[in-house]
Amino acid sequence: ACVCEKNKRVTNCRIDGGRCRCEAIGSGVTVDCSTLTSKCLLMKAEVMGSKSGRREKPKDAFEDTDGLYDPECENSGAFKAKQCNGTTCWCVNTAGVRRTDKHDADLKCNQLVRTMWIIIEMKHAERNSPLNAESLKKFFMDTITSRYQLDARYITSVLYENPYITIDLKQNSSDKSLGGVDIADVAYYFEKDVKGQSIFHNNAGLNVSIDNEPVKLEKTVVYYVDEIGPEFSMKSSTAGIIAVVVVIVIAVVAAIVVLVSSNKGANPTVLLQFGKQQHTCLDS
């Protein structure tokens, strides 16, 4: 027996060929514990774990499954291009993120589209002074290459714009080597770490420390860019995806002309003119 340091969602671990190999919960697929487990297998294991010991829900009960769903995985650990929840189906990218509207079971997903660019955006808590940008960049470069085993050439940018930290991971299909770590898996492990839901066996999340000073992250958002654009209809777009702000400025120009005439034997007359409307006020 052995301990799978890179994935706690496994069972039936054993030493094989000098390496710890285990079966992923929910799929039974054998994983190599010396490297990251694929996101598809991790999601499937998480769904199975969340179902255990829970009573059956009423027929009409539902939840938002766009974030976490029970995926169909290839034996390699990759997502199948078509994913379904009952009779509702959709197409996903290599990160397992929905890239089409939801349809019935007749939906055709011709290929698994490659996610070539992942943007991780974080916001740290308010500080008296900004962080050192070079120290911050070094911390995240070192962390991603050592903790998540991603080759540094796939980390194309670490940008700091107080209080936002943005990390760009880029890896197209021709870049990724056979058996190499995928940027989608790295982003999933990273996101779980910063949210305190670490997948690593020791449960130790990611402690962000810049120049020996702890940094609290308040918000983390992950964006995905595919080699082929997504196929969402405008009807399904929400305010969270497309925001159109129209500002209408109405300017009213009023010309006020005051004419005072004092004809002999007549009352003084004051004329107030607003645009084309004319009002006459008589002084009694």
C-alpha positions as a Markdown table, in Angstrom:
| # | Residue | x | y | z |
|---|---|---|---|---|
| 1 | Ala | 0.0 | 0.0 | 0.0 |
| 2 | Cys | 1.0 | 3.6 | -0.5 |
| 3 | Val | -0.3 | 7.1 | -0.1 |
| 4 | Cys | -1.3 | 9.2 | -3.1 |
| 5 | Glu | 0.2 | 12.6 | -2.2 |
| 6 | Lys | -1.3 | 14.3 | -5.3 |
| 7 | Asn | -4.9 | 13.1 | -4.9 |
| 8 | Lys | -6.8 | 12.1 | -1.8 |
| 9 | Arg | -9.9 | 11.1 | -3.8 |
| 10 | Val | -8.6 | 7.6 | -4.6 |
| 11 | Thr | -8.8 | 4.0 | -3.3 |
| 12 | Asn | -7.0 | 0.7 | -3.7 |
| 13 | Cys | -3.5 | 2.2 | -3.8 |
| 14 | Arg | -0.4 | 0.0 | -4.5 |
| 15 | Ile | 3.2 | 0.3 | -5.6 |
| 16 | Asp | 3.5 | -0.6 | -9.3 |
| 17 | Gly | 6.8 | -0.1 | -11.2 |
| 18 | Gly | 8.2 | 1.9 | -8.3 |
| 19 | Arg | 5.3 | 4.4 | -8.4 |
| 20 | Cys | 2.2 | 4.7 | -6.3 |
| 21 | Arg | -0.8 | 4.0 | -8.4 |
| 22 | Cys | -4.5 | 4.1 | -7.2 |
| 23 | Glu | -8.0 | 3.9 | -8.5 |
| 24 | Ala | -9.9 | 7.2 | -8.9 |
| 25 | Ile | -13.1 | 7.2 | -6.9 |
| 26 | Gly | -16.2 | 7.1 | -9.1 |
| 27 | Ser | -14.5 | 5.9 | -12.2 |
| 28 | Gly | -12.1 | 3.2 | -11.2 |
| 29 | Val | -9.5 | 4.6 | -13.6 |
| 30 | Thr | -5.9 | 4.0 | -12.4 |
| 31 | Val | -4.0 | 7.2 | -11.7 |
| 32 | Asp | -0.3 | 7.9 | -11.3 |
| 33 | Cys | 0.2 | 9.6 | -8.0 |
| 34 | Ser | 3.5 | 11.2 | -9.0 |
| 35 | Thr | 1.6 | 13.7 | -11.1 |
| 36 | Leu | -1.7 | 15.6 | -11.1 |
| 37 | Thr | -4.9 | 13.7 | -11.8 |
| 38 | Ser | -7.0 | 15.0 | -14.6 |
| 39 | Lys | -9.8 | 17.4 | -13.9 |
| 40 | Cys | -12.5 | 15.1 | -15.3 |
| 41 | Leu | -11.6 | 12.3 | -12.9 |
| 42 | Leu | -11.4 | 14.7 | -10.0 |
| 43 | Met | -14.8 | 16.2 | -10.7 |
| 44 | Lys | -16.3 | 12.7 | -11.0 |
| 45 | Ala | -14.7 | 11.7 | -7.7 |
| 46 | Glu | -16.0 | 14.8 | -6.0 |
| 47 | Val | -19.6 | 14.2 | -7.2 |
| 48 | Met | -19.5 | 10.6 | -6.0 |
| 49 | Gly | -18.2 | 11.8 | -2.6 |
| 50 | Ser | -20.9 | 14.4 | -2.3 |
| 51 | Lys | -23.6 | 11.8 | -3.0 |
| 52 | Ser | -22.5 | 9.3 | -0.3 |
| 53 | Gly | -24.7 | 9.1 | 2.7 |
| 54 | Arg | -27.2 | 11.6 | 1.5 |
| 55 | Arg | -30.9 | 10.8 | 1.1 |
| 56 | Glu | -32.6 | 10.9 | -2.3 |
| 57 | Lys | -33.9 | 14.3 | -3.2 |
| 58 | Pro | -37.5 | 15.0 | -4.3 |
| 59 | Lys | -38.1 | 14.6 | -8.1 |
| 60 | Asp | -38.5 | 18.3 | -8.6 |
| 61 | Ala | -35.4 | 19.3 | -6.6 |
| 62 | Phe | -32.6 | 20.8 | -8.7 |
| 63 | Glu | -29.2 | 22.5 | -8.4 |
| 64 | Asp | -26.9 | 24.5 | -10.6 |
| 65 | Thr | -24.6 | 21.9 | -12.1 |
| 66 | Asp | -22.6 | 24.2 | -14.4 |
| 67 | Gly | -19.9 | 24.4 | -11.8 |
| 68 | Leu | -19.8 | 20.8 | -10.6 |
| 69 | Tyr | -21.5 | 17.9 | -12.5 |
| 70 | Asp | -20.9 | 14.2 | -12.9 |
| 71 | Pro | -18.8 | 14.1 | -16.0 |
| 72 | Glu | -18.2 | 11.4 | -18.6 |
| 73 | Cys | -14.5 | 10.7 | -18.9 |
| 74 | Glu | -12.4 | 8.9 | -21.4 |
| 75 | Asn | -10.1 | 6.1 | -20.1 |
| 76 | Ser | -7.2 | 8.6 | -20.5 |
| 77 | Gly | -8.9 | 10.9 | -18.0 |
| 78 | Ala | -10.0 | 13.5 | -20.6 |
| 79 | Phe | -13.5 | 14.8 | -20.8 |
| 80 | Lys | -15.8 | 13.4 | -23.4 |
| 81 | Ala | -16.9 | 16.2 | -25.8 |
| 82 | Lys | -20.6 | 15.6 | -25.0 |
| 83 | Gln | -21.8 | 15.8 | -21.4 |
| 84 | Cys | -25.4 | 15.1 | -20.2 |
| 85 | Asn | -27.5 | 15.3 | -17.1 |
| 86 | Gly | -30.4 | 13.0 | -17.8 |
| 87 | Thr | -31.8 | 14.1 | -21.2 |
| 88 | Thr | -30.2 | 17.5 | -21.1 |
| 89 | Cys | -26.8 | 17.7 | -23.0 |
| 90 | Trp | -24.1 | 20.2 | -23.8 |
| 91 | Cys | -20.6 | 20.3 | -25.4 |
| 92 | Val | -17.5 | 21.1 | -23.3 |
| 93 | Asn | -13.9 | 22.1 | -23.9 |
| 94 | Thr | -10.8 | 20.2 | -22.6 |
| 95 | Ala | -11.3 | 22.0 | -19.3 |
| 96 | Gly | -14.8 | 20.4 | -19.0 |
| 97 | Val | -16.5 | 23.9 | -19.2 |
| 98 | Arg | -19.7 | 24.1 | -21.1 |
| 99 | Arg | -19.2 | 25.9 | -24.4 |
| 100 | Thr | -22.7 | 25.5 | -26.0 |
| 101 | Asp | -26.3 | 26.0 | -25.0 |
| 102 | Lys | -28.0 | 23.1 | -23.4 |
| 103 | His | -30.0 | 20.8 | -25.7 |
| 104 | Asp | -31.7 | 17.4 | -25.7 |
| 105 | Ala | -29.9 | 14.1 | -26.1 |
| 106 | Asp | -29.7 | 14.4 | -29.9 |
| 107 | Leu | -27.0 | 17.1 | -29.6 |
| 108 | Lys | -23.9 | 16.4 | -31.7 |
| 109 | Cys | -20.5 | 17.4 | -30.3 |
| 110 | Asn | -18.1 | 16.7 | -33.2 |
| 111 | Gln | -14.9 | 17.3 | -31.3 |
| 112 | Leu | -13.4 | 18.1 | -27.9 |
| 113 | Val | -12.2 | 21.7 | -28.4 |
| 114 | Arg | -8.9 | 22.6 | -26.9 |
| 115 | Thr | -8.7 | 25.2 | -24.1 |
| 116 | Met | -5.5 | 27.0 | -25.1 |
| 117 | Trp | -5.5 | 29.9 | -22.6 |
| 118 | Ile | -6.6 | 30.1 | -19.0 |
| 119 | Ile | -6.7 | 33.4 | -17.1 |
| 120 | Ile | -6.7 | 33.2 | -13.3 |
| 121 | Glu | -7.7 | 36.5 | -11.7 |
| 122 | Met | -7.4 | 37.1 | -8.0 |
| 123 | Lys | -8.1 | 40.0 | -5.7 |
| 124 | His | -6.3 | 40.4 | -2.4 |
| 125 | Ala | -7.6 | 42.1 | 0.7 |
| 126 | Glu | -7.1 | 45.8 | 1.3 |
| 127 | Arg | -3.6 | 46.7 | 2.3 |
| 128 | Asn | -1.8 | 49.8 | 3.5 |
| 129 | Ser | 0.8 | 49.4 | 0.8 |
| 130 | Pro | 1.0 | 47.5 | -2.5 |
| 131 | Leu | 2.9 | 44.2 | -2.8 |
| 132 | Asn | 6.3 | 44.0 | -4.5 |
| 133 | Ala | 5.5 | 43.0 | -8.0 |
| 134 | Glu | 8.7 | 41.1 | -8.6 |
| 135 | Ser | 8.4 | 39.1 | -5.4 |
| 136 | Leu | 4.8 | 38.3 | -6.2 |
| 137 | Lys | 5.7 | 37.1 | -9.7 |
| 138 | Lys | 8.5 | 34.9 | -8.3 |
| 139 | Phe | 6.1 | 33.4 | -5.7 |
| 140 | Phe | 3.5 | 32.3 | -8.2 |
| 141 | Met | 6.0 | 31.2 | -10.8 |
| 142 | Asp | 7.8 | 29.0 | -8.3 |
| 143 | Thr | 4.5 | 27.7 | -6.8 |
| 144 | Ile | 3.0 | 26.7 | -10.2 |
| 145 | Thr | 6.2 | 25.0 | -11.4 |
| 146 | Ser | 6.9 | 23.1 | -8.2 |
| 147 | Arg | 3.5 | 22.4 | -6.6 |
| 148 | Tyr | 1.6 | 21.8 | -9.8 |
| 149 | Gln | 4.5 | 20.6 | -11.9 |
| 150 | Leu | 3.7 | 22.9 | -14.9 |
| 151 | Asp | 6.6 | 23.8 | -17.2 |
| 152 | Ala | 7.4 | 27.5 | -16.8 |
| 153 | Arg | 7.1 | 28.1 | -20.5 |
| 154 | Tyr | 3.3 | 27.8 | -20.2 |
| 155 | Ile | 3.1 | 30.6 | -17.6 |
| 156 | Thr | 3.1 | 33.5 | -20.0 |
| 157 | Ser | 2.3 | 36.3 | -17.6 |
| 158 | Val | 2.0 | 37.2 | -13.9 |
| 159 | Leu | 0.6 | 40.7 | -13.7 |
| 160 | Tyr | 0.0 | 42.7 | -10.6 |
| 161 | Glu | -2.3 | 45.7 | -10.6 |
| 162 | Asn | -3.1 | 46.5 | -7.0 |
| 163 | Pro | -5.3 | 44.8 | -5.7 |
| 164 | Tyr | -5.6 | 42.4 | -8.7 |
| 165 | Ile | -3.3 | 39.6 | -9.6 |
| 166 | Thr | -3.7 | 38.0 | -13.0 |
| 167 | Ile | -1.9 | 34.8 | -14.2 |
| 168 | Asp | -2.0 | 33.7 | -17.8 |
| 169 | Leu | -1.5 | 30.0 | -18.7 |
| 170 | Lys | -1.2 | 29.2 | -22.4 |
| 171 | Gln | -0.8 | 25.7 | -23.9 |
| 172 | Asn | -2.2 | 24.7 | -27.3 |
| 173 | Ser | -2.6 | 21.1 | -28.5 |
| 174 | Ser | 0.8 | 21.1 | -30.2 |
| 175 | Asp | 2.6 | 22.5 | -27.1 |
| 176 | Lys | 1.4 | 19.8 | -24.7 |
| 177 | Ser | 3.7 | 16.8 | -24.5 |
| 178 | Leu | 2.5 | 13.3 | -24.0 |
| 179 | Gly | 2.0 | 12.7 | -20.3 |
| 180 | Gly | 2.6 | 16.4 | -19.5 |
| 181 | Val | 0.6 | 18.4 | -17.1 |
| 182 | Asp | -2.4 | 20.2 | -18.6 |
| 183 | Ile | -3.1 | 23.8 | -17.8 |
| 184 | Ala | -6.8 | 22.9 | -17.1 |
| 185 | Asp | -5.8 | 20.5 | -14.4 |
| 186 | Val | -3.4 | 23.1 | -12.9 |
| 187 | Ala | -6.1 | 25.7 | -12.8 |
| 188 | Tyr | -8.5 | 23.3 | -11.1 |
| 189 | Tyr | -6.0 | 22.3 | -8.4 |
| 190 | Phe | -5.0 | 25.9 | -7.9 |
| 191 | Glu | -8.6 | 27.1 | -7.6 |
| 192 | Lys | -9.4 | 24.3 | -5.0 |
| 193 | Asp | -6.2 | 25.3 | -3.1 |
| 194 | Val | -7.0 | 29.0 | -2.7 |
| 195 | Lys | -10.6 | 28.2 | -1.7 |
| 196 | Gly | -9.4 | 25.9 | 1.1 |
| 197 | Gln | -10.6 | 22.7 | -0.6 |
| 198 | Ser | -7.2 | 21.2 | -1.4 |
| 199 | Ile | -7.1 | 18.0 | -3.4 |
| 200 | Phe | -3.6 | 17.1 | -2.1 |
| 201 | His | -3.5 | 14.3 | 0.5 |
| 202 | Asn | -2.2 | 16.4 | 3.3 |
| 203 | Asn | -5.1 | 18.9 | 2.9 |
| 204 | Ala | -2.7 | 21.8 | 3.1 |
| 205 | Gly | -4.0 | 24.6 | 1.0 |
| 206 | Leu | -2.0 | 27.3 | -0.7 |
| 207 | Asn | -0.6 | 29.8 | 1.7 |
| 208 | Val | 0.2 | 32.9 | -0.3 |
| 209 | Ser | 3.2 | 34.7 | 1.3 |
| 210 | Ile | 5.0 | 37.6 | -0.4 |
| 211 | Asp | 8.3 | 38.7 | 1.2 |
| 212 | Asn | 7.4 | 36.6 | 4.3 |
| 213 | Glu | 4.1 | 38.5 | 4.7 |
| 214 | Pro | 0.8 | 36.5 | 4.4 |
| 215 | Val | -1.6 | 37.7 | 1.7 |
| 216 | Lys | -5.3 | 37.1 | 2.0 |
| 217 | Leu | -7.1 | 36.4 | -1.3 |
| 218 | Glu | -10.7 | 37.6 | -1.3 |
| 219 | Lys | -11.8 | 36.4 | -4.7 |
| 220 | Thr | -10.6 | 34.1 | -7.5 |
| 221 | Val | -12.2 | 33.8 | -11.0 |
| 222 | Val | -11.0 | 31.6 | -13.8 |
| 223 | Tyr | -11.6 | 32.4 | -17.4 |
| 224 | Tyr | -11.2 | 30.0 | -20.4 |
| 225 | Val | -10.3 | 30.8 | -24.0 |
| 226 | Asp | -10.7 | 28.0 | -26.6 |
| 227 | Glu | -9.0 | 27.4 | -29.9 |
| 228 | Ile | -12.5 | 27.6 | -31.4 |
| 229 | Gly | -15.0 | 30.2 | -30.1 |
| 230 | Pro | -17.9 | 29.1 | -27.9 |
| 231 | Glu | -21.3 | 28.5 | -29.5 |
| 232 | Phe | -23.7 | 30.3 | -27.2 |
| 233 | Ser | -26.9 | 32.0 | -28.5 |
| 234 | Met | -27.7 | 35.5 | -27.5 |
| 235 | Lys | -30.9 | 34.3 | -25.9 |
| 236 | Ser | -28.9 | 32.3 | -23.4 |
| 237 | Ser | -26.5 | 35.1 | -22.5 |
| 238 | Thr | -26.9 | 36.6 | -19.1 |
| 239 | Ala | -26.1 | 39.9 | -17.5 |
| 240 | Gly | -23.0 | 38.2 | -16.0 |
| 241 | Ile | -21.6 | 37.5 | -19.5 |
| 242 | Ile | -22.7 | 40.4 | -21.5 |
| 243 | Ala | -23.4 | 43.8 | -19.9 |
| 244 | Val | -24.6 | 46.6 | -22.1 |
| 245 | Val | -24.8 | 49.9 | -20.4 |
| 246 | Val | -26.5 | 52.8 | -22.2 |
| 247 | Val | -26.2 | 56.2 | -20.8 |
| 248 | Ile | -28.6 | 58.8 | -22.1 |
| 249 | Val | -27.9 | 62.4 | -21.5 |
| 250 | Ile | -30.7 | 64.8 | -22.1 |
| 251 | Ala | -29.7 | 68.3 | -22.4 |
| 252 | Val | -32.3 | 71.0 | -22.3 |
| 253 | Val | -31.3 | 74.3 | -23.5 |
| 254 | Ala | -33.6 | 77.1 | -22.5 |
| 255 | Ala | -33.2 | 80.6 | -23.7 |
| 256 | Ile | -34.7 | 83.1 | -21.4 |
| 257 | Val | -35.3 | 86.4 | -22.9 |
| 258 | Val | -36.5 | 89.1 | -20.6 |
| 259 | Leu | -38.0 | 92.1 | -22.4 |
| 260 | Val | -39.2 | 94.9 | -20.4 |
| 261 | Ser | -41.2 | 97.6 | -22.2 |
| 262 | Ser | -42.7 | 100.6 | -20.7 |
| 263 | Asn | -45.0 | 102.2 | -23.1 |
| 264 | Lys | -46.7 | 105.2 | -21.9 |
| 265 | Gly | -50.1 | 104.3 | -20.6 |
| 266 | Ala | -49.4 | 100.6 | -20.7 |
| 267 | Asn | -48.5 | 98.2 | -17.9 |
| 268 | Pro | -44.9 | 96.9 | -17.9 |
| 269 | Thr | -44.7 | 93.5 | -19.7 |
| 270 | Val | -42.3 | 90.7 | -19.0 |
| 271 | Leu | -41.8 | 88.1 | -21.7 |
| 272 | Leu | -40.3 | 84.7 | -20.7 |
| 273 | Gln | -39.3 | 82.5 | -23.6 |
| 274 | Phe | -38.5 | 78.8 | -23.2 |
| 275 | Gly | -37.7 | 77.3 | -26.5 |
| 276 | Lys | -40.8 | 77.9 | -28.6 |
| 277 | Gln | -43.2 | 78.5 | -25.7 |
| 278 | Gln | -43.9 | 82.0 | -24.8 |
| 279 | His | -45.6 | 83.1 | -21.6 |
| 280 | Thr | -46.7 | 86.7 | -20.8 |
| 281 | Cys | -46.7 | 88.0 | -17.3 |
| 282 | Leu | -48.5 | 91.3 | -16.6 |
| 283 | Asp | -47.5 | 93.4 | -13.7 |
| 284 | Ser | -50.6 | 94.4 | -11.9 |
